[in-house]
Each structure stands twice: as C-alpha cells, then as structure tokens.
Amino acid sequence: MGESKGMSSANGHDATIGQDEAPHRGEVERTRGRLASAFGIATLFLPMESNRLLVLGDTGEPLSATFAPHIVGFVAIAVFAWGYCRMPRLFRPRPFAEVAVAVLYFMAKLVLLGLSIIPANEILVSSSLFFANIGEAILLFIWFRELALLGARFAVRSYAQGIIILAALNCLTLLLVPEAVRGMVALLPLVSICCLFSFRRAKGSASPLDDSLLFAVSARTRARKLLLALASYVSLACLSLVFGQLHQNWLYLQDGSVVSLAVQLATATGTALGSLFILGMLRYFWNHRGIELCRLLLFGIVVLALWLSVFAEVGSVFLFVMLLNVVQKLSFFLILASPFIIDAKSDRMAPLPLSYLGFSVGKILGGSLFMHADSNIIVLCLVAALMLLLFSSSMPALFGSLSELAGPTSSHETPDTASALMPESAPAEQREGSKIKRCCAALAQDYALTARETEILFLLARGRTASYIAQELVISPTTAKTHLRTIYTKLGLHSQQQILSLVEETIELQHDSPAQTVKPAR
C-alpha cells in the first residue's frame, strides 16, 4: 500500500510538471512563430529591393530598364489574381509548389546578380526577370495570406517586426563586400520559404481573431462597396506610379561612395520609420479612421518626396530616399490590410492579389514614364496621379461619414429588423440575441445613435465590459470609454444596469406592440 501510494504521488507530481510545462511549450511555440514570420518577411523583402542595393548588368544600367519581361510578368500576376478570385480552393497551401516557386526565384536572382554559372544572354536575363517578378508576387501573396488568416492585428504586427529586421539587414549590407551581398540576396528566397514552413508548424491550431472586417466602412449598396474597393486599389496604383517614377531617379545617383552610403542609410531609416508608424497605429489608431489617416498621410509624404527630388545634394537625397521607403512600406501595409479594409463576400483573401495587382500597375507605368516619356508628359502624369490619389484616399472617409449619418447599418454585426426574424426552431441563445439586436436597432433610431454606438450598445446589452468591448471591436480603451459616455448621455442613463433594464423594457414593449416603436417610460 505504501509503495502504491508513493507511486501514485510520483505520477501525480509528473502530471503536475506536465501541466506546468504545457503553457511554457505553447509560449515557446508562439515566440518561435513570431520570430519565423518576422524573419520570413525580412528575407522576402530584401531580394525585392535588390535593384536598390546594386546597380545590375554589365552596362552599368539597372535591369529594370528592360520592360518587356516586367509587362509579361504583370500579365501573369493578373491571371493569378483572376484565378484566385474565381477558384480560391485551387490555391490552398501546397509545400512542393511553394518550394518550386522559391527555387525558381532563387535561380532568377542568381542570373540577375551575375552569379549564374551559365553565361548570361538577352533571353536568359529576360526570362529571369519574368520569373523574378512572378516569384516575388507569389511568395508575397503566400506570406501575406498566412499572416492574414490569423487576424489583422497579428498580421500587421508581424509585418512591422519583419521590416524592422529588414532595416537591420539593410545596414548589414554596408559592412559586406558586393560579392557577399549578392550571394546573400540570392539565397534569401530559400531562407524565406524555410521560415514559412517553420511558421506553419509553430502556429499549429491557433485560432484567428474575429476581425475580418475590422476597417471596412459601411456601405448600403453593392455599387458603393465596389466604389470603395476601387478607391483602395486606385490609391495603391497611384502611390506605386509616383513611387516607380521617383524610384528611377535615385538609382542613377549612386556613385559607389558618399551618395551610395546616404542611399543605404536612408533606406534603413525609412524602413524603420515605416515600422514605427505601423506599430503606433496598432496602439492608438486601430480602426478604419486610422487607415484613412494613413492614406492621407501618404499623399503628403509623396508630395514632399516629389519636391525633394529636384535637389541633388546628399542631404536632400537622404531625405528623399527615406520618404520613398516610408511610402513603399506603408503601401505594402495597405496591401496586407486589404482583406480587412475591403468587404469581399466570395473569399476573404481575394483583395490581396487584387491590391498587389493595382500596385504592380502603378510601378510598371511609373518606370515606363521615366524611361520613354519627355519631361512635360511626366509632369502631367504625376499631377494627374496625385489628384487621383487625393480623391481616392478621401473617398472612404467621405462614405464613412455619410454612412454614419444614414443609420446604424455597419459591416460588423449590427442590429437590423430583418435579422430579428428568427424561426422558433432556432437555438434559445440565438433567438435571444436576435431580440437584443432588434431592440438596439429601435433604440438607435429613437435616440439617434451612430453605427459604432449601436454596436457598443448591443455588447453592453449582453453584459460586456468596456475592456471586452475595446478588445472585441479592436479599438483603444479610451475610444471605447468615449463612446460609452456618449451612449449614456444620449440615453439619459448612468450605469450599465440601467441600460440592461431599458433593453428588457424595450423588448417587452416590442413583444406587446411589434408594429410600432415605443420608448419605454423611465
């Protein structure tokens, strides 16, 4: 008996150790997943920026001057985007295909960086440019899709951490000889795909956050939703058009000494500033208003970069390149956030390839203008792009204001009368939630509540606290408390218990007289 008791105690002790180790293992896995995603993003973006690191080609001209492969690559990206929007199930993760894309991207970079054992010729260089464009787009989509499936907050934070590491890699290239930089850049696509597989193993069965339409602005009709989606795509195209044109300006400024050093440091600084801005948005402006602010801020940065581009001093070059990198990193942030900005009904990730397609349009047009158009045409195109960028960036804010004035309809779970029509066979909890929705819709109409206030009222009516509401709607606690004070003021109440009583009275009145809306006596 004593031996049995001792064995039982030992087994219990081992079980306790196992229970204590389980949360620790989970935290280790989460940390490994965050590191894998950050390094995967960093090692993906550095090869994408290899034209900035080195002036390629035997003639001393950037290979971006050859536009036929870029155009063919753009057509392939367009076909990829169309195919994903029509048949998303065909694009589920396939490790073998992903490795094949990374290997092709690696081989294309070997040729473009002058490291191929096969003598380079025009056909080989053109095909390498094509495969590099395709590999870049597909790997970017794979990574962004993996991150976005775990929610907007996780995806954006991983991206911000990744570009901080990218800034460190940019500084590292200053310490290496050109041959070492070329070799490192060529190998990074393979490193990125290894980080992707490590990330998938680490994330395990992690559940995504319920923020699928975190930033989406309310739109009552399909035409308005389409217009808002087009505004997002057009703003990305205009940003990349101006970026593509300005990007060509400073590729030729590098002289292998002072200016090249200024360009590299400015790139690292701009990348770090972009990351800090994104992390600041996560902390203070994590809603669709923050996205609107980001778009308008990008317009101002682009205008300032255009003004600085006319100066040739080292200090101006530093500021110019720094601002360009801020624009680029925030543009990719908007691409990553597009599944959460745009209300896509067929497949949640469909805006990802479409957003990158819009960005690619502007990049190719911007580069083509610089190479083939005269200065007057370039100026007219830039002015038109800036005007279109300002209009498309302001449109979501305009429709957001109009939708709030229109009523309590929202892209989140909002109460309306139609949703309250629930069959008796529905679960009791679902029927109760439907009654509360209908009640909140009536109260919103009677007391002139906005869409966001109606959402918060619904959560209050279900007994949720201010901290829970802030987490559920992904807004700051300060913003949640401000909305709560406004709701209490409009309803003339002073506590959550009074709101619960008001909701109960309203539900009873609606049950007794469903054909009319009656304010309960208070």
N, C-alpha and C positions, 0 to 999 in steps of 0.2 A: 504494500500500500504506500509506504514511504517513497519507494522508488518510483511508483506510478505518479505520485504527487509531484516528485521532483521533475520527472519527465514532462508532466503537464505544465509546470511552471516554466520550464525551459522553452517548451513550444509556445507558450503564451508570450514569453519575452521575445522570441524570434518573430512572432506575429506582430508584436508592437513595433519592433525595429523595422519590419517590412512596411507597416503603415506609415511610420515616420519617414521612411526613405522614399515612399511613393510621391509625395508632394515635391520633395527635393529633385527627384528624377524628372518630374514634369516641368519644374522651373528650369532645369538644365536643358531640357529639350526646347523649351520656348526661347531660351537665350541663344541656343545654337541656331534655331530657326531665324531669329532676328539678325544674327551675325551673317548667316548664309544669304539672306535676302539683301542685306546691305552690301556685302562684297559682290554678290551677283549683279546688282545694279551698277556698281562702280566699274566692274570689269566688263560690263556690256557697253557702257557709255564711252570709255576711253578709246576703243577702236573706232567708234562712230565719229570721234573728233580727231582722227589721225591726220587729216589734212592740215589741221592747225599745228600739230606737233612737228611735222616735217614737210618741206616743200618737195613733192614727189616728182619722179620722172627724170630722164636723162637730160631733158632740155631745160630743166630748172623751172618749168611751169607746172602748176597744180594739175593733177589729172582730172579735176572737176571741170576743166575746160572742154573735155570730150563729153558732149551732152547726149549723143545717141544712146549709149548704154543706160544713162540715167532715165531717159524717156521710156525706153523699153522696160526698165525696172519698175518705173511708175505704173505702166500698164499692167505689169504682173501684180503689183500691190493692189491695184484697183480690182483685178479679177479675184484676188484673195479676199478682199473686203466684201465684194459682192457675194462670193461663195459662202463666206461665213454668215452673212446676214440671211441668206436663203436656206442654208443647210448647216446650222451650228453644230449638230451632232457629229458631223464628219470631222470636226476639228477638235475632238476630245484629245487629251494628252496621249501621245504615242512616243515613248522614250527612244525607240530606234530612229524614227523620223526626225526627232529633235536633235539627236546626236549627228545624224547625217547633215542637217542644216548647219550645225556648228562646225563640222569638219569642212564643208564647202566654204563657209565664211572664213575659216582659218586659212584654207588654201588660196582663196582670193586675196586675202591680206598679204600672204607671202609674196604673191606676184606684184601687188601694188606697192609693197615696201621694198621691192628689189631683192628679196631673199629666196626666190624660186631657183631651183637648180636647172629649170628649163629656160632657155634663152627667151626673153620677153619679145613679143612682136605685137603688132597692132591688134590682131584677132585675139590673142591671149589677154592683153590688157583690157580690151573692150568686154570680153566675156567675164573677166574678173570683176570689173566694175559692176556688171549686171548681177553677178552672184553676191557681191558685197552688199548691194542695195537690197536684194531680196533677203539675204541672211540677217541683215540689220533689222529690217521690218518684222520678220517672223519671230526672231528672238525677243525683240522688244514687246511684241504682242503676247508671246508666251509668258514672259515675266510679269507684265502688267496684268494679265488675266489671272495669273496665280495669286498675285497680291490682292487684286480687287475682290476675289472670291471670299476673302476673309474680312471684308468691310473697308469702307473708305478711310477710317481713322488708321487702321493698321497699314493699309497700302500707302497712304501718304507719308506716314511716319517712316516706314521702311525706305521709301524713295528719298526722303530728306536725309536720312542717315547714310544712304548709299552715295549721294552726291557730296556729302562731307568727306567720305573716303575718297571719292573721285578727286576732290580738291587736293588731298594729300598725295595721290598718285601724280597729279599734275606737277606738284612741287618735286616729287621724286625724279621725274624725267629731267629736271635741271641738273641733277647730280650724276646722271649716267651719260656715257658716250652714245652717239647716234645709233651705232650698231646694236647696242644693248636695248635702246628704246624701241627700235624696230622689231627686234626679237620678242620683247615683252608684249608689244601691242598685237603682234600676230598670234601669240599664244592665248591672249585673254578671252577670245570667244569660247575656247575649250574650258578655261577656268570657270567662265560664267555658267556653262551648261552643267558642270560638276556642282557648282553652288546651287543650281536649280534642283538637282536631284537630292542634294543634302537638305535643302529647304523642304521639299515634299516629305521626306522621311521625318523631319523634325516636327512639322506642323501636325502630322498624324490626323486625328479626328477632330481638330479644333473647329468649333462652330463659328460661322460668320456672324458679324454684328448685324443687327436689323436696321441698316441704314441705306437700303437700296435706292431710296430716292431722297437722300439727305439734303441735297441742294436744289432739287427740282422746283421750279417756280410753277405755281398753279396756272393751269390753262384749261378753260372750259371746253374748248372745241379742238378737234383734231388739227384743223388748219393752224390754230395758234401754237399747238405743240410742235407742229412741223416747222413753223416760222422760228420758234425759239431754238429748235435743234439746228436749223440752218444758220442762225445767228452765231451759234457756238462754233460751227465748222468754218464759217466765213471769217470769224475773228482769228482763228488759228491760221487760216490761209494767208490773211493779210499780215499777221505777225511774221510768219515764216518768209513771206515775199520780201518784206523790208529787211529781215534778218539775212536772207540769202543774198540780197544785193549788197548790203553793208559787209557781209562776211567776206566777199571777194576783195573788198577794198584793202583789208589789212593782211591778207595772205601775201601780197606783194611787198608789204612794208618790212618784212623780216629781213634782217641783214646779217644774221649769224652772231650778233654781239649785243649791243645795248637794246635795240628795238626788239629783238627776239626775246631777250630776257624780260623786258617790260610786258610783252605779249603773254608769256608763260605765267608771270606773276599775276597779271590782270585776269587771266583765265581762272586761276586758282581762287583769287579773291572774289570774282563774280560768282563762281560756283558756290563758295561758302556763304556769300550774302543771300543767294537764292535759297539755300537750305535754311538759313536763319529766318528768312521771311516766311517760309512754309511752316516751320515749327512755331513761329509766332501766330500764324493763322490757326493752327491746331489748338493753341492755348486761348486765344482771345476772340477770334472771328470765325468760329467753326460753324458756319451756316451759309445759305445762299447769298446773303449780303456780303460775306467775306469774299466769295467768288466774284461778285460784281465789282467789289473794290479792287481785287487783283487785276481784273481785265482793264479797268480804267487806269490803274497804276501803270500797267504795261504800256498803255498808249502814251503816257507821259514819259516813260523811260525811253521808248522808241524815238519820240520827238527829240529828246535830249541827245541821244546817241547820233541821230542824223545831224544835229547841229555840231557836235564834236568831230564828226567825220571829216569836216572841211579843214581841220588843223592837222599839221604833220609833226608837231613837237612830241617828244617822248611822253611828257606828262599827259597830253591830250590823248595819245594813243592808249596809254594805260587806262584812263577813264572810259574811253570809247569801247575798248575790248571788254572791260569789266562790265559795263552796262549791257553789251551784247550777250554776254554769258548769263547775266541775270534774266534777260528776255528769253533766252533759249531754255534755261532750266525751268522757268515758270510756265513756258509754253508746254513742255513735257508734263509738268504738273497738271495743267488743264486737260491734256490728253488722258492722263491716268485717272483724273476725276470725272471724265466724261460719262462713264456708266452711271454715276451718281448725280450728274447735272441734268442729263437728258432722260426723259421718260420713254424708255424703249420697251414696248409691250411683248415683242416676239422673243427676244433674247436679251437679257440684261447687259451682256458684254458687247452687243452689236455696235454701240457708239465708239468702242476702242479702235477697231480698224478704220472706221469712217473718219474719226478725228485725225489719225495718223495720215490718212489719205489726203485730207484737207491740208495738213501741214506740209506734205510732200509736194502738193500742187504749188504752194507759195514758194517753197525752196527752189524748185526747178525753174519757175518763172523768174524769180529774183536773180538767180545765176545767169539765166539766158539773157535777161535785160542787160546785165553788166557786160556780157561778152559781145553782144551783137547790136545793141541799140545805141543811138547817139545820146548825148547828154540831155537834150531837150525832152526826148521821149522818156528817158529815165526819170527826170524830174516830174513830168506829168503823171507817170505811173505811180511814183511814190506818193504824190499828193492825193491821187485817187485812192490808193490803198489806205492811206492814213484817214481819209474821210470815211471810207467804208468801215475801217476798224473802229473808229469812234462811234459810228452808228450801230454797228453790230454789238459792240461792248455795252452800249447804253440800253439796247432793246430789252434784255432780260429784266433790268431794273424797272423800266417803264411798265412792262407787262406785270411784274410783281406788284407794283403799286396799284395798277388797275384791278388786278385780281383780288387784292385785299379789300378794295372799295366795293367790289362786286358782291362779296358774300363769303361765307365760311367754307367754300369748296377749296380743298387743298390736295396736294399729291400724297400727303401722308394719310393715315387712317382718320378720315374726317366724317363727322356725322351728317347724314342726309336722310330724307324721308324714305327714299326708295330702299335703302339698306335696312330700314326698320321692318320691312315686310318680311317676316320670317315664318316659315311653316311651324305648326305645332310640334312636328316630329323632330325639330332641331334640338340640340342639347340645351339644358336649362341655362348653363353659363352663357351660351351664345345668344339665347333669347334675351337674357338679362342685359348683356352688352348692347344688343340692338335697341332695347328700351332706353338705355342711357344715352346712346347716340342720338336717338330721336329727340330725347329731352334736351340735350345740349344744343341741337340744331334749333329747337324752338327758343331756347334761352338766348342763343346767339342772335336770332332775328329780333327778339324783343328788346335786347339790351345793346344792340349794335356792336357785337364782339367781332374782332377780326378773325381770319382763318387760324392764325397761330394761337390766339386766345381761346378759340373754340377747342383746339387740340388739347391745350393745357387744362381747360375746364373738364373735358372728358376724362383726363387722367386724374384730376382732383376728385371727380365724382366716383372714381373707382378706388379712392383712398390712397393714392400715391403721394409721396412726399416731394418736396422741392428738389432734393438731391436726386431722387429717382427720375423726376421729370427732366432735369438737366441732362442726365445720362441717356435717357430714352430718346429724347429729341436731339441729342448731340449738340447742346448749346451750353454756354457757360452758366455756372450757378447764379452769377449776377444778373444775366439776361433773364433766367427763369424767375428770379425773385421780382424783377421789374414787371414782367408780365403778370405775375400773381397779384402784385399791388394794383395794377390796372384793372384786373378782373374783379377784385374785391371792391374797388371804387365804383365801377360800373354797376355791379350788382347790389351795392349798398350793404355789403356784409363785412364781417370782421374775422371770421375763422373758417377753417375747413369744415367743421361740424355744421356750421350754418349752411354752407354750400351743400353738404350731404342732405340736410333737411329740405333745402329748396328743391333739390333734384327729386327727392322722394315725393314731395307735394306736387311737382310738375308732372311726374309720371302718373300719379293718381288722377290728376285733372285730365291728362291726355287719355287715360283709360275711360274716364267717365264721359268726356266730350271730345272724341278723336277728331271731329271735323273742324274744330277751331282751336286756336292757340290762346290760352288764358294765363295771365300772370297770377301766380299764387299770392294770396294775401300774406303780407309779412308784417 
